[in-house]
């Protein structure tokens, strides 16, 4: 099972969109500041949305859409962030 997810940080008022096989572990990594990434030192991050897919290619296709203009518009309409 593969997940796409959207996390939000009120500290910097930013969203992050990603995909993973282990959603709980990935959220922990975003909040740990141990891994060097865009989300480092910008948390705490909270999960605001996730979807499950059977294959990585399906998840990547949806992640790509959510990062597009239309996808970002959908996120704004749905979550007001």
Buried (B, 14 or more C-beta within 10 A) or exposed (E): EBBBBBBBBEEEEBBBBBBBEEBEEBBEBBBEEEEEEEBBEBBEBEBBBBBEBEEEEBBBEBBEBBEEEEBBEEBEEEEEE
